[in-house]
Amino acid sequence: MRLLILIIFSLSISCKSNQTKKEEIQKADCSVFNDKYIEYLMADKRDSALYYIDKAIFCDPKDEFFKTEKIKLFLKYGNYSDAVEFAKKLSNDETPTYKMLYGILLLKQNNNVQADIVLDEAYTLLSKKTKLYDEGNSSLHFYRLGLDYYFKGKDYSLEMVEKYRENYTKEHDAQLADYIENLITNEFSKDVLYKLYNIED
């Protein structure tokens, strides 16, 4: 019986190890497509860049970076309608950062009524997912603070920055708080939202 338990335990570890290796190999394979995407992007060859970023997304559908890069590619060439359509598709899975990006792109197109509806939905999702003392979700604080400013004003958002900062222990999180505080202090709320996603004004 003890031998059987040891065998099962060993098999379990082996399976997990093999799964991890498969994921690492897959990510390595997908990075090849990303490298080609960057190569063609730098060469200003839009269609080839789009082809390879689509290959990267297909290779690793869970990777948010590749999807965000596709939107940036659309924006680089002024294809806002394609960017909005793709962001809308991504936002359907209730991921708050995608929904927020979709709302910001609507805002960029001066579709203010629909933008506010979508951004409010993103704000609700972010509020549920962010907790004041949860450093594990600190990257989401960054986006929530932008929407704090947009919906509740500068003073409120700066107060929230301080509340988050009081509980940060990691240097990266402290730097993030400094960055968003500087943006909120010196920029209009719409501009802060654009800069959170590196969208040009």
Backbone hydrogen bonds in HBPLUS format (Angstrom, degrees):
<---DONOR---> <-ACCEPTOR-->    atom                        ^
c    i                          cat <-CA-CA->   ^        H-A-AA   ^      H-
h    n   atom  resd res      DA  || num        DHA   H-A  angle D-A-AA Bond
n    s   type  num  typ     dist DA aas  dist angle  dist       angle   num
A0005-ILE N   A0001-MET O   3.02 MM   4  6.35 157.5  2.08 151.0 156.3     1
A0006-LEU N   A0002-ARG O   3.00 MM   4  6.29 156.3  2.06 146.3 152.8     2
A0007-ILE N   A0003-LEU O   2.92 MM   4  6.19 154.4  1.98 148.6 155.7     3
A0008-ILE N   A0004-LEU O   2.94 MM   4  6.19 164.1  1.96 153.1 157.0     4
A0009-PHE N   A0005-ILE O   2.84 MM   4  6.00 159.6  1.88 148.7 155.0     5
A0010-SER N   A0006-LEU O   2.83 MM   4  6.00 156.6  1.89 145.4 152.1     6
A0011-LEU N   A0007-ILE O   2.85 MM   4  6.08 158.1  1.89 150.1 156.2     7
A0012-SER N   A0008-ILE O   2.86 MM   4  6.06 152.5  1.94 145.8 153.7     8
A0013-ILE N   A0009-PHE O   2.99 MM   4  6.30 160.2  2.03 150.2 154.4     9
A0014-SER N   A0010-SER O   2.88 MM   4  6.08 158.3  1.93 146.9 153.7    10
A0015-CYS N   A0011-LEU O   2.81 MM   4  6.04 156.2  1.87 149.8 155.5    11
A0016-LYS N   A0012-SER O   3.00 MM   4  6.23 163.5  2.03 149.8 154.1    12
A0017-SER N   A0013-ILE O   2.83 MM   4  6.01 155.3  1.89 147.9 155.5    13
A0018-ASN N   A0014-SER O   2.82 MM   4  6.04 157.2  1.87 147.5 153.8    14
A0019-GLN N   A0015-CYS O   2.81 MM   4  6.02 153.6  1.88 147.7 155.3    15
A0020-THR N   A0016-LYS O   2.91 MM   4  6.14 158.0  1.96 146.6 152.2    16
A0021-LYS N   A0017-SER O   2.94 MM   4  6.21 157.5  1.99 146.6 153.1    17
A0022-LYS N   A0018-ASN O   2.86 MM   4  6.10 153.4  1.93 145.7 153.1    18
A0023-GLU N   A0019-GLN O   2.94 MM   4  6.23 157.6  1.99 149.7 155.3    19
A0024-GLU N   A0020-THR O   2.91 MM   4  6.19 155.2  1.97 148.3 155.5    20
A0025-ILE N   A0021-LYS O   2.85 MM   4  6.09 157.9  1.90 150.9 156.8    21
A0026-GLN N   A0022-LYS O   2.82 MM   4  6.02 159.6  1.86 148.9 155.0    22
A0027-LYS N   A0023-GLU O   2.91 MM   4  6.12 161.3  1.95 148.1 152.8    23
A0028-ALA N   A0024-GLU O   2.94 MM   4  6.15 152.7  2.02 142.9 150.8    24
A0029-ASP N   A0025-ILE O   2.82 MM   4  6.09 157.3  1.87 151.7 157.9    25
A0030-CYS N   A0026-GLN O   2.84 MM   4  6.07 158.0  1.88 151.4 157.8    26
A0031-SER N   A0027-LYS O   2.96 MM   4  6.10 141.9  2.10 141.0 150.7    27
A0032-VAL N   A0029-ASP O   3.15 MM   3  5.52 144.4  2.28 104.4 114.0    28
A0033-PHE N   A0030-CYS O   3.05 MM   3  5.40 122.6  2.39 104.1 116.8    29
A0034-ASN N   A0030-CYS O   3.16 MM   4  6.57 154.1  2.23 145.8 153.5    30
A0035-ASP N   A0031-SER O   2.83 MM   4  6.05 152.5  1.90 145.5 152.4    31
A0036-LYS N   A0032-VAL O   3.09 MM   4  6.40 154.6  2.15 144.8 151.0    32
A0037-TYR N   A0033-PHE O   2.88 MM   4  6.13 151.8  1.96 144.8 153.4    33
A0038-ILE N   A0034-ASN O   2.93 MM   4  6.24 161.1  1.96 153.0 156.5    34
A0039-GLU N   A0035-ASP O   2.96 MM   4  6.18 155.8  2.02 144.1 151.3    35
A0040-TYR N   A0036-LYS O   2.99 MM   4  6.26 162.6  2.02 153.2 155.9    36
A0041-LEU N   A0037-TYR O   2.83 MM   4  5.99 148.6  1.92 147.8 158.1    37
A0042-MET N   A0038-ILE O   2.88 MM   4  6.02 162.6  1.91 152.3 155.5    38
A0043-ALA N   A0039-GLU O   3.13 MM   4  6.33 137.3  2.32 133.2 144.9    39
A0045-LYS N   A0040-TYR O   2.85 MM   5  5.20 175.7  1.85 159.9 158.4    40
A0044-ASP N   A0041-LEU O   3.03 MM   3  5.02 156.7  2.09 102.7 108.8    41
A0049-ALA N   A0045-LYS O   3.00 MM   4  6.16 160.2  2.04 156.1 162.6    42
A0050-LEU N   A0046-ARG O   2.84 MM   4  6.07 159.6  1.88 156.6 162.3    43
A0051-TYR N   A0047-ASP O   2.96 MM   4  6.15 152.2  2.04 141.4 149.1    44
A0052-TYR N   A0048-SER O   3.07 MM   4  6.36 159.8  2.11 151.0 154.6    45
A0053-ILE N   A0049-ALA O   2.97 MM   4  6.20 152.5  2.05 150.4 158.3    46
A0054-ASP N   A0050-LEU O   3.02 MM   4  6.10 151.4  2.11 144.2 151.6    47
A0055-LYS N   A0051-TYR O   3.06 MM   4  6.36 145.1  2.19 137.3 147.1    48
A0056-ALA N   A0052-TYR O   2.96 MM   4  6.19 151.9  2.04 141.3 148.3    49
A0057-ILE N   A0053-ILE O   2.99 MM   4  6.21 155.9  2.05 143.2 149.3    50
A0058-PHE N   A0054-ASP O   2.94 MM   4  6.15 161.1  1.98 148.2 153.3    51
A0059-CYS N   A0055-LYS O   2.88 MM   4  6.02 149.7  1.97 143.0 151.9    52
A0060-ASP N   A0056-ALA O   2.95 MM   4  6.19 153.3  2.02 148.6 154.7    53
A0063-ASP N   A0060-ASP O   3.13 MM   3  5.73 161.8  2.16 120.0 125.4    54
A0068-THR N   A0064-GLU O   2.95 MM   4  6.18 161.8  1.98 157.5 162.6    55
A0069-GLU N   A0065-PHE O   2.89 MM   4  6.11 152.8  1.97 150.4 158.4    56
A0070-LYS N   A0066-PHE O   3.07 MM   4  6.38 144.3  2.21 141.9 150.6    57
A0071-ILE N   A0067-LYS O   3.27 MM   4  6.67 153.3  2.35 144.5 150.5    58
A0072-LYS N   A0068-THR O   2.98 MM   4  6.32 157.3  2.04 148.2 154.9    59
A0073-LEU N   A0069-GLU O   2.87 MM   4  6.11 146.1  1.98 144.9 154.2    60
A0074-PHE N   A0070-LYS O   3.09 MM   4  6.43 158.1  2.14 147.2 151.9    61
A0075-LEU N   A0071-ILE O   2.95 MM   4  6.26 161.0  1.99 152.2 157.6    62
A0076-LYS N   A0072-LYS O   2.83 MM   4  6.00 151.2  1.91 146.1 153.9    63
A0077-TYR N   A0073-LEU O   3.36 MM   4  6.64 147.4  2.47 145.3 151.5    64
A0079-ASN N   A0074-PHE O   2.76 MM   5  4.86 151.3  1.84 156.2 147.2    65
A0078-GLY N   A0075-LEU O   3.00 MM   3  4.86 164.0  2.03 105.7 108.8    66
A0083-ALA N   A0079-ASN O   3.02 MM   4  6.30 158.0  2.07 149.3 156.2    67
A0084-VAL N   A0080-TYR O   2.79 MM   4  5.95 162.5  1.83 152.4 156.6    68
A0085-GLU N   A0081-SER O   2.96 MM   4  6.09 159.9  2.00 142.9 148.8    69
A0086-PHE N   A0082-ASP O   2.95 MM   4  6.10 160.9  1.98 148.8 153.6    70
A0087-ALA N   A0083-ALA O   2.90 MM   4  6.03 160.9  1.93 148.4 154.4    71
A0088-LYS N   A0084-VAL O   2.81 MM   4  5.95 152.2  1.89 147.5 155.5    72
A0089-LYS N   A0085-GLU O   3.08 MM   4  6.31 154.1  2.15 141.1 147.5    73
A0090-LEU N   A0086-PHE O   2.98 MM   4  6.30 157.6  2.03 148.6 154.6    74
A0091-SER N   A0087-ALA O   2.86 MM   4  6.02 147.0  1.97 144.8 154.2    75
A0092-ASN N   A0089-LYS O   3.35 MM   3  5.62 155.2  2.42 103.5 110.4    76
A0093-ASP N   A0090-LEU O   3.40 MM   3  6.35 173.8  2.40 122.5 123.8    77
A0094-GLU N   A0091-SER O   3.16 MM   3  5.66 157.3  2.21 120.3 121.5    78
A0098-TYR N   A0095-THR O   3.15 MM   3  5.56 123.9  2.48 109.6 122.7    79
A0099-LYS N   A0095-THR O   3.04 MM   4  6.27 165.8  2.06 160.0 164.6    80
A0100-MET N   A0096-PRO O   2.82 MM   4  5.93 152.9  1.89 144.2 152.1    81
A0101-LEU N   A0097-THR O   2.99 MM   4  6.12 154.5  2.05 137.2 144.0    82
A0102-TYR N   A0098-TYR O   2.89 MM   4  6.16 157.6  1.94 150.4 156.4    83
A0103-GLY N   A0099-LYS O   2.99 MM   4  6.28 158.8  2.04 146.3 151.6    84
A0104-ILE N   A0100-MET O   2.89 MM   4  6.17 153.5  1.96 149.8 157.5    85
A0105-LEU N   A0101-LEU O   2.95 MM   4  6.19 154.8  2.01 150.5 156.6    86
A0106-LEU N   A0102-TYR O   3.05 MM   4  6.36 150.1  2.15 145.7 154.0    87
A0107-LEU N   A0103-GLY O   2.92 MM   4  6.17 151.1  2.00 143.4 151.9    88
A0108-LYS N   A0104-ILE O   2.83 MM   4  6.12 148.1  1.94 143.7 152.8    89
A0109-GLN N   A0105-LEU O   3.14 MM   4  6.38 134.3  2.35 134.5 145.5    90
A0109-GLN N   A0106-LEU O   3.09 MM   3  5.10 129.8  2.35  93.7 107.3    91
A0111-ASN N   A0106-LEU O   2.94 MM   5  5.24 161.0  1.97 158.4 152.1    92
A0110-ASN N   A0107-LEU O   2.93 MM   3  4.97 157.4  1.98 109.4 112.7    93
A0115-ALA N   A0111-ASN O   2.87 MM   4  5.93 153.7  1.94 152.9 161.5    94
A0116-ASP N   A0112-ASN O   2.93 MM   4  6.02 158.5  1.98 145.7 149.8    95
A0117-ILE N   A0113-VAL O   3.25 MM   4  6.56 150.6  2.34 143.5 151.2    96
A0118-VAL N   A0114-GLN O   3.06 MM   4  6.34 166.9  2.08 154.9 157.3    97
A0119-LEU N   A0115-ALA O   2.80 MM   4  5.94 166.0  1.82 156.3 161.1    98
A0120-ASP N   A0116-ASP O   2.92 MM   4  5.88 148.3  2.02 136.8 145.0    99
A0121-GLU N   A0117-ILE O   3.11 MM   4  6.40 148.9  2.21 141.5 149.6   100
A0122-ALA N   A0118-VAL O   2.93 MM   4  6.28 155.9  1.99 149.4 156.3   101
A0123-TYR N   A0119-LEU O   2.82 MM   4  6.01 151.1  1.90 142.9 151.4   102
A0124-THR N   A0120-ASP O   2.98 MM   4  6.21 153.1  2.05 144.4 150.6   103
A0125-LEU N   A0121-GLU O   3.06 MM   4  6.36 160.8  2.09 148.3 153.1   104
A0126-LEU N   A0122-ALA O   2.84 MM   4  6.07 162.3  1.87 152.7 157.9   105
A0127-SER N   A0123-TYR O   2.86 MM   4  5.98 153.6  1.93 144.8 152.3   106
A0128-LYS N   A0124-THR O   3.13 MM   4  6.37 145.6  2.25 142.0 150.3   107
A0129-LYS N   A0125-LEU O   3.06 MM   4  6.30 144.2  2.19 142.6 152.7   108
A0130-THR N   A0126-LEU O   2.87 MM   4  5.92 130.6  2.12 149.1 159.8   109
A0134-ASP N   A0131-LYS O   3.21 MM   3  5.21 173.5  2.22 113.2 114.0   110
A0137-ASN N   A0134-ASP O   3.20 MM   3  5.76 157.9  2.25 111.3 117.2   111
A0138-SER N   A0135-GLU O   3.09 MM   3  4.82 162.0  2.13 110.3 108.7   112
A0140-LEU N   A0137-ASN O   2.93 MM   3  5.55 139.0  2.10 116.2 127.0   113
A0141-HIS N   A0138-SER O   3.05 MM   3  5.04 133.4  2.28  95.4 108.5   114
A0144-ARG N   A0140-LEU O   2.98 MM   4  6.26 164.8  2.00 155.0 159.8   115
A0145-LEU N   A0141-HIS O   2.84 MM   4  6.00 161.8  1.87 159.8 162.9   116
A0147-LEU N   A0143-TYR O   3.22 MM   4  6.63 151.7  2.30 147.0 154.1   117
A0147-LEU N   A0144-ARG O   3.01 MM   3  5.12 116.9  2.42  96.9 112.3   118
A0148-ASP N   A0144-ARG O   2.70 MM   4  6.03 142.7  1.83 149.4 162.3   119
A0149-TYR N   A0145-LEU O   3.07 MM   4  6.27 158.2  2.12 144.7 148.5   120
A0150-TYR N   A0146-GLY O   3.10 MM   4  6.36 155.9  2.16 138.0 144.9   121
A0151-PHE N   A0147-LEU O   2.90 MM   4  5.94 166.8  1.92 150.4 152.8   122
A0152-LYS N   A0148-ASP O   2.72 MM   4  5.34 151.1  1.80 142.4 152.1   123
A0153-GLY N   A0149-TYR O   3.03 MM   4  4.49 140.4  2.19 115.6 119.7   124
A0157-SER N   A0153-GLY O   3.19 MM   4  6.38 165.6  2.21 150.0 154.4   125
A0158-LEU N   A0154-LYS O   2.94 MM   4  6.13 157.5  1.99 157.0 163.1   126
A0159-GLU N   A0155-ASP O   3.03 MM   4  6.24 149.2  2.12 145.2 153.5   127
A0160-MET N   A0156-TYR O   3.00 MM   4  6.34 150.5  2.09 147.3 155.6   128
A0161-VAL N   A0157-SER O   2.96 MM   4  6.28 146.4  2.08 142.8 152.0   129
A0162-GLU N   A0158-LEU O   3.20 MM   4  6.48 158.5  2.25 143.6 147.7   130
A0163-LYS N   A0159-GLU O   3.05 MM   4  6.39 152.1  2.13 144.9 152.9   131
A0164-TYR N   A0160-MET O   2.95 MM   4  6.18 161.6  1.98 153.0 157.0   132
A0165-ARG N   A0161-VAL O   2.85 MM   4  6.03 166.0  1.87 152.9 157.5   133
A0166-GLU N   A0162-GLU O   3.06 MM   4  6.17 151.9  2.14 147.1 152.4   134
A0167-ASN N   A0164-TYR O   3.07 MM   3  5.74 150.8  2.16 116.6 124.3   135
A0168-TYR N   A0165-ARG O   3.16 MM   3  5.23 162.9  2.19 107.5 112.7   136
A0174-ALA N   A0170-LYS O   3.14 MM   4  6.49 156.6  2.20 150.4 157.2   137
A0175-GLN N   A0171-GLU O   2.93 MM   4  6.19 156.5  1.98 153.7 160.0   138
A0176-LEU N   A0172-HIS O   2.96 MM   4  6.19 150.2  2.05 143.4 152.1   139
A0177-ALA N   A0173-ASP O   2.95 MM   4  6.24 154.4  2.01 147.0 153.2   140
A0178-ASP N   A0174-ALA O   3.00 MM   4  6.31 154.6  2.07 145.7 152.4   141
A0179-TYR N   A0175-GLN O   2.92 MM   4  6.16 155.6  1.98 147.3 153.9   142
A0180-ILE N   A0176-LEU O   2.99 MM   4  6.27 169.8  2.00 157.1 158.3   143
A0181-GLU N   A0177-ALA O   2.95 MM   4  5.97 153.9  2.02 143.9 151.9   144
A0182-ASN N   A0178-ASP O   3.01 MM   4  6.18 154.1  2.07 143.8 150.2   145
A0183-LEU N   A0179-TYR O   3.02 MM   4  6.35 156.0  2.08 148.2 154.9   146
A0184-ILE N   A0180-ILE O   2.92 MM   4  6.10 170.7  1.93 153.5 155.6   147
A0185-THR N   A0181-GLU O   2.96 MM   4  6.06 156.9  2.01 146.0 152.7   148
A0186-ASN N   A0182-ASN O   3.11 MM   4  6.16 148.5  2.21 143.8 151.0   149
A0187-GLU N   A0183-LEU O   2.83 MM   4  5.54 134.6  2.03 156.5 162.9   150
A0192-VAL N   A0188-PHE O   3.01 MM   4  6.35 149.3  2.10 154.3 163.9   151
A0193-LEU N   A0189-SER O   3.16 MM   4  6.49 158.6  2.21 148.8 153.3   152
A0194-TYR N   A0190-LYS O   3.01 MM   4  6.38 158.6  2.06 151.8 157.5   153
A0195-LYS N   A0191-ASP O   2.96 MM   4  6.15 161.1  2.00 148.4 153.3   154
A0196-LEU N   A0192-VAL O   2.98 MM   4  6.20 139.1  2.15 147.4 158.2   155
A0197-TYR N   A0194-TYR O   3.14 MM   3  5.63 145.4  2.26 107.8 116.9   156
A0199-ILE N   A0194-TYR O   2.84 MM   5  4.86 175.3  1.84 142.3 140.7   157
A0198-ASN N   A0195-LYS O   3.19 MM   3  4.58 166.6  2.21  94.8  98.6   158
